[in-house]
Amino acid sequence: MKLVIVTAVQEFHNDILKLFKKANIENFSESTIDGYKSSNGFVVTPNWFGSNKGGNESNMFFSFTEETQIDALLELIKEFNIHLETNNPVRAVVLPIEKSI
């Protein structure tokens, strides 16, 4: 079992749900988040996240699932990103689970 975390801008919400379904990942959670990009390496603002105008509305999805389903999801995300016309690719990371209850 592994943990997969996927982040995407709000506009891709329904697309991500479809990708999870195609990968046969039926159990997952999601949370609304704000995404931020900093154009320089050093941010000098009083705002913790480095932007005064606010972040992009985004979603974070995560699931504890089997490696074969995660591999399928990552391939689907890779294919999805190839056809994007924006500068906001879907991001995914996989973490091993050492222990669980």
MODELLER restraints for C-alpha pairs under 7 A, 6 or more apart:
rsr = mdl.restraints
at = mdl.atoms
rsr.add(forms.Gaussian(group=physical.xy_distance, feature=features.Distance(at['CA:1:A'], at['CA:64:A']), mean=6.43, stdev=0.5))
rsr.add(forms.Gaussian(group=physical.xy_distance, feature=features.Distance(at['CA:1:A'], at['CA:65:A']), mean=5.31, stdev=0.5))
rsr.add(forms.Gaussian(group=physical.xy_distance, feature=features.Distance(at['CA:1:A'], at['CA:66:A']), mean=4.76, stdev=0.5))
rsr.add(forms.Gaussian(group=physical.xy_distance, feature=features.Distance(at['CA:1:A'], at['CA:67:A']), mean=6.46, stdev=0.5))
rsr.add(forms.Gaussian(group=physical.xy_distance, feature=features.Distance(at['CA:1:A'], at['CA:97:A']), mean=6.37, stdev=0.5))
rsr.add(forms.Gaussian(group=physical.xy_distance, feature=features.Distance(at['CA:2:A'], at['CA:64:A']), mean=5.53, stdev=0.5))
rsr.add(forms.Gaussian(group=physical.xy_distance, feature=features.Distance(at['CA:2:A'], at['CA:65:A']), mean=5.62, stdev=0.5))
rsr.add(forms.Gaussian(group=physical.xy_distance, feature=features.Distance(at['CA:2:A'], at['CA:66:A']), mean=6.16, stdev=0.5))
rsr.add(forms.Gaussian(group=physical.xy_distance, feature=features.Distance(at['CA:2:A'], at['CA:67:A']), mean=6.45, stdev=0.5))
rsr.add(forms.Gaussian(group=physical.xy_distance, feature=features.Distance(at['CA:2:A'], at['CA:94:A']), mean=6.76, stdev=0.5))
rsr.add(forms.Gaussian(group=physical.xy_distance, feature=features.Distance(at['CA:2:A'], at['CA:95:A']), mean=5.79, stdev=0.5))
rsr.add(forms.Gaussian(group=physical.xy_distance, feature=features.Distance(at['CA:2:A'], at['CA:96:A']), mean=4.78, stdev=0.5))
rsr.add(forms.Gaussian(group=physical.xy_distance, feature=features.Distance(at['CA:2:A'], at['CA:97:A']), mean=5.29, stdev=0.5))
rsr.add(forms.Gaussian(group=physical.xy_distance, feature=features.Distance(at['CA:3:A'], at['CA:62:A']), mean=6.92, stdev=0.5))
rsr.add(forms.Gaussian(group=physical.xy_distance, feature=features.Distance(at['CA:3:A'], at['CA:63:A']), mean=5.65, stdev=0.5))
rsr.add(forms.Gaussian(group=physical.xy_distance, feature=features.Distance(at['CA:3:A'], at['CA:64:A']), mean=4.51, stdev=0.5))
rsr.add(forms.Gaussian(group=physical.xy_distance, feature=features.Distance(at['CA:3:A'], at['CA:65:A']), mean=6.45, stdev=0.5))
rsr.add(forms.Gaussian(group=physical.xy_distance, feature=features.Distance(at['CA:3:A'], at['CA:94:A']), mean=5.63, stdev=0.5))
rsr.add(forms.Gaussian(group=physical.xy_distance, feature=features.Distance(at['CA:3:A'], at['CA:95:A']), mean=5.07, stdev=0.5))
rsr.add(forms.Gaussian(group=physical.xy_distance, feature=features.Distance(at['CA:3:A'], at['CA:96:A']), mean=6.32, stdev=0.5))
rsr.add(forms.Gaussian(group=physical.xy_distance, feature=features.Distance(at['CA:3:A'], at['CA:97:A']), mean=6.73, stdev=0.5))
rsr.add(forms.Gaussian(group=physical.xy_distance, feature=features.Distance(at['CA:4:A'], at['CA:62:A']), mean=5.49, stdev=0.5))
rsr.add(forms.Gaussian(group=physical.xy_distance, feature=features.Distance(at['CA:4:A'], at['CA:63:A']), mean=5.49, stdev=0.5))
rsr.add(forms.Gaussian(group=physical.xy_distance, feature=features.Distance(at['CA:4:A'], at['CA:64:A']), mean=6.59, stdev=0.5))
rsr.add(forms.Gaussian(group=physical.xy_distance, feature=features.Distance(at['CA:4:A'], at['CA:70:A']), mean=6.88, stdev=0.5))
rsr.add(forms.Gaussian(group=physical.xy_distance, feature=features.Distance(at['CA:4:A'], at['CA:92:A']), mean=6.92, stdev=0.5))
rsr.add(forms.Gaussian(group=physical.xy_distance, feature=features.Distance(at['CA:4:A'], at['CA:93:A']), mean=5.74, stdev=0.5))
rsr.add(forms.Gaussian(group=physical.xy_distance, feature=features.Distance(at['CA:4:A'], at['CA:94:A']), mean=4.47, stdev=0.5))
rsr.add(forms.Gaussian(group=physical.xy_distance, feature=features.Distance(at['CA:4:A'], at['CA:95:A']), mean=6.40, stdev=0.5))
rsr.add(forms.Gaussian(group=physical.xy_distance, feature=features.Distance(at['CA:5:A'], at['CA:60:A']), mean=6.91, stdev=0.5))
rsr.add(forms.Gaussian(group=physical.xy_distance, feature=features.Distance(at['CA:5:A'], at['CA:61:A']), mean=5.70, stdev=0.5))
rsr.add(forms.Gaussian(group=physical.xy_distance, feature=features.Distance(at['CA:5:A'], at['CA:62:A']), mean=4.42, stdev=0.5))
rsr.add(forms.Gaussian(group=physical.xy_distance, feature=features.Distance(at['CA:5:A'], at['CA:63:A']), mean=6.85, stdev=0.5))
rsr.add(forms.Gaussian(group=physical.xy_distance, feature=features.Distance(at['CA:5:A'], at['CA:92:A']), mean=5.51, stdev=0.5))
rsr.add(forms.Gaussian(group=physical.xy_distance, feature=features.Distance(at['CA:5:A'], at['CA:93:A']), mean=5.33, stdev=0.5))
rsr.add(forms.Gaussian(group=physical.xy_distance, feature=features.Distance(at['CA:5:A'], at['CA:94:A']), mean=6.44, stdev=0.5))
rsr.add(forms.Gaussian(group=physical.xy_distance, feature=features.Distance(at['CA:6:A'], at['CA:60:A']), mean=5.60, stdev=0.5))
rsr.add(forms.Gaussian(group=physical.xy_distance, feature=features.Distance(at['CA:6:A'], at['CA:61:A']), mean=5.05, stdev=0.5))
rsr.add(forms.Gaussian(group=physical.xy_distance, feature=features.Distance(at['CA:6:A'], at['CA:62:A']), mean=6.25, stdev=0.5))
rsr.add(forms.Gaussian(group=physical.xy_distance, feature=features.Distance(at['CA:6:A'], at['CA:91:A']), mean=5.57, stdev=0.5))
rsr.add(forms.Gaussian(group=physical.xy_distance, feature=features.Distance(at['CA:6:A'], at['CA:92:A']), mean=4.30, stdev=0.5))
rsr.add(forms.Gaussian(group=physical.xy_distance, feature=features.Distance(at['CA:6:A'], at['CA:93:A']), mean=6.63, stdev=0.5))
rsr.add(forms.Gaussian(group=physical.xy_distance, feature=features.Distance(at['CA:7:A'], at['CA:59:A']), mean=5.68, stdev=0.5))
rsr.add(forms.Gaussian(group=physical.xy_distance, feature=features.Distance(at['CA:7:A'], at['CA:60:A']), mean=4.49, stdev=0.5))
rsr.add(forms.Gaussian(group=physical.xy_distance, feature=features.Distance(at['CA:7:A'], at['CA:61:A']), mean=6.38, stdev=0.5))
rsr.add(forms.Gaussian(group=physical.xy_distance, feature=features.Distance(at['CA:7:A'], at['CA:90:A']), mean=5.95, stdev=0.5))
rsr.add(forms.Gaussian(group=physical.xy_distance, feature=features.Distance(at['CA:7:A'], at['CA:91:A']), mean=5.25, stdev=0.5))
rsr.add(forms.Gaussian(group=physical.xy_distance, feature=features.Distance(at['CA:7:A'], at['CA:92:A']), mean=6.43, stdev=0.5))
rsr.add(forms.Gaussian(group=physical.xy_distance, feature=features.Distance(at['CA:8:A'], at['CA:58:A']), mean=5.57, stdev=0.5))
rsr.add(forms.Gaussian(group=physical.xy_distance, feature=features.Distance(at['CA:8:A'], at['CA:59:A']), mean=5.51, stdev=0.5))
rsr.add(forms.Gaussian(group=physical.xy_distance, feature=features.Distance(at['CA:8:A'], at['CA:60:A']), mean=6.72, stdev=0.5))
rsr.add(forms.Gaussian(group=physical.xy_distance, feature=features.Distance(at['CA:8:A'], at['CA:90:A']), mean=4.83, stdev=0.5))
rsr.add(forms.Gaussian(group=physical.xy_distance, feature=features.Distance(at['CA:8:A'], at['CA:91:A']), mean=6.56, stdev=0.5))
rsr.add(forms.Gaussian(group=physical.xy_distance, feature=features.Distance(at['CA:9:A'], at['CA:56:A']), mean=6.90, stdev=0.5))
rsr.add(forms.Gaussian(group=physical.xy_distance, feature=features.Distance(at['CA:9:A'], at['CA:57:A']), mean=6.04, stdev=0.5))
rsr.add(forms.Gaussian(group=physical.xy_distance, feature=features.Distance(at['CA:9:A'], at['CA:58:A']), mean=4.02, stdev=0.5))
rsr.add(forms.Gaussian(group=physical.xy_distance, feature=features.Distance(at['CA:9:A'], at['CA:59:A']), mean=6.15, stdev=0.5))
rsr.add(forms.Gaussian(group=physical.xy_distance, feature=features.Distance(at['CA:10:A'], at['CA:57:A']), mean=5.53, stdev=0.5))
rsr.add(forms.Gaussian(group=physical.xy_distance, feature=features.Distance(at['CA:10:A'], at['CA:58:A']), mean=4.54, stdev=0.5))
rsr.add(forms.Gaussian(group=physical.xy_distance, feature=features.Distance(at['CA:10:A'], at['CA:59:A']), mean=5.97, stdev=0.5))
rsr.add(forms.Gaussian(group=physical.xy_distance, feature=features.Distance(at['CA:19:A'], at['CA:73:A']), mean=6.53, stdev=0.5))
rsr.add(forms.Gaussian(group=physical.xy_distance, feature=features.Distance(at['CA:19:A'], at['CA:76:A']), mean=6.43, stdev=0.5))
rsr.add(forms.Gaussian(group=physical.xy_distance, feature=features.Distance(at['CA:20:A'], at['CA:73:A']), mean=6.47, stdev=0.5))
rsr.add(forms.Gaussian(group=physical.xy_distance, feature=features.Distance(at['CA:23:A'], at['CA:69:A']), mean=5.55, stdev=0.5))
rsr.add(forms.Gaussian(group=physical.xy_distance, feature=features.Distance(at['CA:23:A'], at['CA:72:A']), mean=5.32, stdev=0.5))
rsr.add(forms.Gaussian(group=physical.xy_distance, feature=features.Distance(at['CA:23:A'], at['CA:73:A']), mean=5.11, stdev=0.5))
rsr.add(forms.Gaussian(group=physical.xy_distance, feature=features.Distance(at['CA:24:A'], at['CA:69:A']), mean=6.37, stdev=0.5))
rsr.add(forms.Gaussian(group=physical.xy_distance, feature=features.Distance(at['CA:25:A'], at['CA:69:A']), mean=6.45, stdev=0.5))
rsr.add(forms.Gaussian(group=physical.xy_distance, feature=features.Distance(at['CA:27:A'], at['CA:63:A']), mean=6.51, stdev=0.5))
rsr.add(forms.Gaussian(group=physical.xy_distance, feature=features.Distance(at['CA:28:A'], at['CA:61:A']), mean=6.84, stdev=0.5))
rsr.add(forms.Gaussian(group=physical.xy_distance, feature=features.Distance(at['CA:28:A'], at['CA:62:A']), mean=5.60, stdev=0.5))
rsr.add(forms.Gaussian(group=physical.xy_distance, feature=features.Distance(at['CA:28:A'], at['CA:63:A']), mean=4.42, stdev=0.5))
rsr.add(forms.Gaussian(group=physical.xy_distance, feature=features.Distance(at['CA:29:A'], at['CA:61:A']), mean=5.59, stdev=0.5))
rsr.add(forms.Gaussian(group=physical.xy_distance, feature=features.Distance(at['CA:29:A'], at['CA:62:A']), mean=5.40, stdev=0.5))
rsr.add(forms.Gaussian(group=physical.xy_distance, feature=features.Distance(at['CA:29:A'], at['CA:63:A']), mean=6.39, stdev=0.5))
rsr.add(forms.Gaussian(group=physical.xy_distance, feature=features.Distance(at['CA:30:A'], at['CA:59:A']), mean=6.71, stdev=0.5))
rsr.add(forms.Gaussian(group=physical.xy_distance, feature=features.Distance(at['CA:30:A'], at['CA:60:A']), mean=5.45, stdev=0.5))
rsr.add(forms.Gaussian(group=physical.xy_distance, feature=features.Distance(at['CA:30:A'], at['CA:61:A']), mean=4.23, stdev=0.5))
rsr.add(forms.Gaussian(group=physical.xy_distance, feature=features.Distance(at['CA:30:A'], at['CA:62:A']), mean=6.35, stdev=0.5))
rsr.add(forms.Gaussian(group=physical.xy_distance, feature=features.Distance(at['CA:31:A'], at['CA:59:A']), mean=5.66, stdev=0.5))
rsr.add(forms.Gaussian(group=physical.xy_distance, feature=features.Distance(at['CA:31:A'], at['CA:60:A']), mean=5.24, stdev=0.5))
rsr.add(forms.Gaussian(group=physical.xy_distance, feature=features.Distance(at['CA:31:A'], at['CA:61:A']), mean=6.53, stdev=0.5))
rsr.add(forms.Gaussian(group=physical.xy_distance, feature=features.Distance(at['CA:32:A'], at['CA:58:A']), mean=5.93, stdev=0.5))
rsr.add(forms.Gaussian(group=physical.xy_distance, feature=features.Distance(at['CA:32:A'], at['CA:59:A']), mean=4.58, stdev=0.5))
rsr.add(forms.Gaussian(group=physical.xy_distance, feature=features.Distance(at['CA:32:A'], at['CA:60:A']), mean=6.37, stdev=0.5))
rsr.add(forms.Gaussian(group=physical.xy_distance, feature=features.Distance(at['CA:33:A'], at['CA:57:A']), mean=6.30, stdev=0.5))
rsr.add(forms.Gaussian(group=physical.xy_distance, feature=features.Distance(at['CA:33:A'], at['CA:58:A']), mean=5.14, stdev=0.5))
rsr.add(forms.Gaussian(group=physical.xy_distance, feature=features.Distance(at['CA:33:A'], at['CA:59:A']), mean=5.47, stdev=0.5))
rsr.add(forms.Gaussian(group=physical.xy_distance, feature=features.Distance(at['CA:33:A'], at['CA:60:A']), mean=6.68, stdev=0.5))
rsr.add(forms.Gaussian(group=physical.xy_distance, feature=features.Distance(at['CA:34:A'], at['CA:55:A']), mean=5.02, stdev=0.5))
rsr.add(forms.Gaussian(group=physical.xy_distance, feature=features.Distance(at['CA:34:A'], at['CA:56:A']), mean=5.32, stdev=0.5))
rsr.add(forms.Gaussian(group=physical.xy_distance, feature=features.Distance(at['CA:34:A'], at['CA:57:A']), mean=4.98, stdev=0.5))
rsr.add(forms.Gaussian(group=physical.xy_distance, feature=features.Distance(at['CA:34:A'], at['CA:58:A']), mean=5.50, stdev=0.5))
rsr.add(forms.Gaussian(group=physical.xy_distance, feature=features.Distance(at['CA:35:A'], at['CA:55:A']), mean=5.11, stdev=0.5))
rsr.add(forms.Gaussian(group=physical.xy_distance, feature=features.Distance(at['CA:35:A'], at['CA:56:A']), mean=4.94, stdev=0.5))
rsr.add(forms.Gaussian(group=physical.xy_distance, feature=features.Distance(at['CA:35:A'], at['CA:57:A']), mean=6.44, stdev=0.5))
rsr.add(forms.Gaussian(group=physical.xy_distance, feature=features.Distance(at['CA:35:A'], at['CA:58:A']), mean=5.99, stdev=0.5))
rsr.add(forms.Gaussian(group=physical.xy_distance, feature=features.Distance(at['CA:36:A'], at['CA:49:A']), mean=6.95, stdev=0.5))
rsr.add(forms.Gaussian(group=physical.xy_distance, feature=features.Distance(at['CA:36:A'], at['CA:55:A']), mean=4.99, stdev=0.5))
rsr.add(forms.Gaussian(group=physical.xy_distance, feature=features.Distance(at['CA:36:A'], at['CA:56:A']), mean=6.47, stdev=0.5))
rsr.add(forms.Gaussian(group=physical.xy_distance, feature=features.Distance(at['CA:38:A'], at['CA:50:A']), mean=6.76, stdev=0.5))
rsr.add(forms.Gaussian(group=physical.xy_distance, feature=features.Distance(at['CA:43:A'], at['CA:50:A']), mean=5.82, stdev=0.5))
rsr.add(forms.Gaussian(group=physical.xy_distance, feature=features.Distance(at['CA:77:A'], at['CA:90:A']), mean=6.80, stdev=0.5))
rsr.add(forms.Gaussian(group=physical.xy_distance, feature=features.Distance(at['CA:81:A'], at['CA:89:A']), mean=5.64, stdev=0.5))
rsr.add(forms.Gaussian(group=physical.xy_distance, feature=features.Distance(at['CA:81:A'], at['CA:90:A']), mean=6.52, stdev=0.5))
